[in-house]
Structure formats: structure tokens, C-alpha cells
Amino acid sequence: MEYGQSPAAAGPGLEGVIMSYGKMNTFIDIVEKATMKDTEGFRTEVDNIIVSVKAYREGRHGNEKWANRASFSEATDLFRFRRIPGLTITTAMVIVSKDNRFEITSVEDVKGRGMYIEVLAKEVISSG
């Protein structure tokens, strides 16, 4: 894609890859569980924040794009953010946003270019 060229003119399929900072307007923390031992020897699980980033968030709805993700039918949200060099996002990690917590169900490099990561996640509903 050349400078000044619109994503639609650049070719089919590129409009979903071109992200602007305006679309990435949700702050998220990517965390992993860590087991800590206190001074008395008791173990507790705590959240260890790996990275905090701005991300694009899309809730699940009934359009064709979500219908094509049938294999990840439990996913409730999609997150897309810039790839962090040297960091591998795994399904063992969790996404925490301002109001919600999400279990990661799928991680994918968008178009295999190493620029953006797309994560499908399932919202964790706390009981109580």
C-alpha cells in the first residue's frame, strides 16, 4: 500500500488489517497467574501484569465475520493490538480491562505479518 492510498484501494482483505490509533481505544492488561508464598508458607494466586496496551475491542454479534468463527463459539470478544517484540501471548494468559476479565481462547498473528495480534476471548462472569 502506498502512502496516501486508502485501504480499500490497496486490495481485498487489507481493510481489516489497517488499524488506526483511534480504533485502539481500550486499555487492557495482559496478565498471567503467579503463585506466591507468604511468610507463613501459604500459597496464594496473584495476577502478574505482563504488559498494558491499547487495543481494539469488538463484542460478539451476529455478522458474517463472527459466523465464520464457529470453531470459537465460546468467544465473546475480539481484541486486536500491536505485537509486542519478544512477548508471546498464550491461552494461559488473561485479559483484564476496566470492567471485565477475559480468558484467552485463541491467539493469531493477523495476516502472518508480525504487526498485529488478534485474540479471541471469553468473558469471565464472576459468581457472587
C-alpha positions as CSV (number, residue, x, y, z in Angstrom):
1,M,0.0,0.0,0.0
2,E,1.4,3.4,-1.0
3,Y,1.4,6.5,1.1
4,G,-2.0,8.3,0.9
5,Q,-3.7,5.3,-0.7
6,S,-6.9,4.2,1.0
7,P,-7.1,0.6,2.5
8,A,-10.0,-0.2,0.1
9,A,-7.8,0.7,-2.9
10,A,-4.9,-1.3,-1.6
11,G,-6.6,-4.6,-2.3
12,P,-9.1,-7.0,-0.9
13,G,-8.8,-8.1,2.7
14,L,-6.5,-5.3,3.8
15,E,-9.2,-3.1,5.3
16,G,-9.3,-5.4,8.4
17,V,-5.5,-5.1,9.0
18,I,-5.1,-1.4,8.8
19,M,-5.6,-0.1,12.3
20,S,-5.5,3.5,13.4
21,Y,-4.7,4.6,16.9
22,G,-8.3,5.9,17.1
23,K,-9.7,2.4,16.8
24,M,-7.4,1.1,19.5
25,N,-9.2,2.9,22.3
26,T,-9.5,0.3,25.0
27,F,-6.8,-0.1,27.6
28,I,-6.1,-3.7,28.6
29,D,-3.7,-5.6,30.8
30,I,-2.4,-9.0,29.8
31,V,-1.8,-10.9,32.9
32,E,-0.7,-14.4,34.0
33,K,-1.4,-16.2,37.3
34,A,1.6,-16.5,39.6
35,T,1.7,-18.4,42.8
36,M,3.2,-16.5,45.7
37,K,4.2,-18.0,49.1
38,D,3.7,-15.7,52.1
39,T,5.9,-15.6,55.2
40,E,3.8,-18.3,56.9
41,G,4.2,-20.7,53.9
42,F,0.6,-20.3,52.5
43,R,0.3,-20.2,48.7
44,T,-1.9,-17.6,47.0
45,E,-2.5,-16.9,43.4
46,V,-2.0,-13.4,42.2
47,D,-2.2,-11.6,38.9
48,N,1.2,-10.7,37.4
49,I,0.7,-8.0,34.8
50,I,2.9,-8.8,31.7
51,V,2.0,-5.8,29.6
52,S,-0.5,-3.0,29.4
53,V,-1.5,-1.9,25.9
54,K,-4.2,-0.1,23.9
55,A,-6.3,-2.4,21.9
56,Y,-9.3,-2.5,19.6
57,R,-12.2,-4.4,21.2
58,E,-15.2,-5.9,19.3
59,G,-18.0,-7.6,21.1
60,R,-19.6,-10.7,19.6
61,H,-22.6,-10.1,17.3
62,G,-24.4,-11.8,14.5
63,N,-22.5,-10.7,11.5
64,E,-20.8,-12.9,8.9
65,K,-17.3,-12.5,10.4
66,W,-18.4,-13.9,13.7
67,A,-20.4,-16.7,12.0
68,N,-17.1,-17.8,10.3
69,R,-15.5,-18.2,13.7
70,A,-17.8,-21.1,14.6
71,S,-15.0,-23.1,16.0
72,F,-14.5,-20.5,18.7
73,S,-18.2,-20.2,19.5
74,E,-17.5,-19.7,23.2
75,A,-15.6,-16.4,22.5
76,T,-17.5,-13.3,23.4
77,D,-14.9,-10.6,22.4
78,L,-12.2,-10.0,19.9
79,F,-9.1,-7.9,20.8
80,R,-6.6,-6.6,18.3
81,F,-3.4,-4.9,19.3
82,R,0.1,-4.3,18.1
83,R,2.6,-7.1,18.6
84,I,5.0,-6.7,21.4
85,P,8.5,-7.8,20.4
86,G,9.9,-10.6,22.5
87,L,6.5,-11.4,24.1
88,T,4.4,-14.5,23.2
89,I,0.7,-14.3,24.1
90,T,-0.7,-17.7,25.1
91,T,-4.0,-19.1,26.1
92,A,-2.7,-19.5,29.7
93,M,-2.9,-15.7,30.0
94,V,-5.9,-13.5,30.8
95,I,-7.0,-10.1,29.5
96,V,-8.2,-7.6,32.1
97,S,-10.0,-4.4,31.0
98,K,-11.5,-1.7,33.1
99,D,-14.7,-3.6,33.9
100,N,-14.2,-7.2,32.7
101,R,-11.9,-10.2,32.8
102,F,-11.4,-12.5,29.7
103,E,-10.0,-15.9,29.3
104,I,-8.0,-16.1,26.1
105,T,-9.2,-18.9,23.8
106,S,-7.3,-18.2,20.6
107,V,-4.2,-16.1,19.6
108,E,-3.4,-15.3,16.0
109,D,-0.9,-13.2,14.1
110,V,-3.0,-11.1,11.8
111,K,-2.1,-12.0,8.2
112,G,1.1,-13.5,9.4
113,R,3.0,-10.2,9.1
114,G,4.1,-9.8,12.7
115,M,2.4,-6.4,13.2
116,Y,-0.8,-7.1,15.0
117,I,-2.1,-9.9,17.3
118,E,-5.8,-10.9,17.3
119,V,-7.1,-12.6,20.4
120,L,-10.5,-14.2,20.8
121,A,-11.5,-14.3,24.4
122,K,-14.4,-15.4,26.6
123,E,-15.7,-13.1,29.3
124,V,-15.4,-14.5,32.8
125,I,-18.6,-13.9,34.8
126,S,-17.9,-13.8,38.5
127,S,-20.4,-15.6,40.7
128,G,-21.5,-13.7,43.7
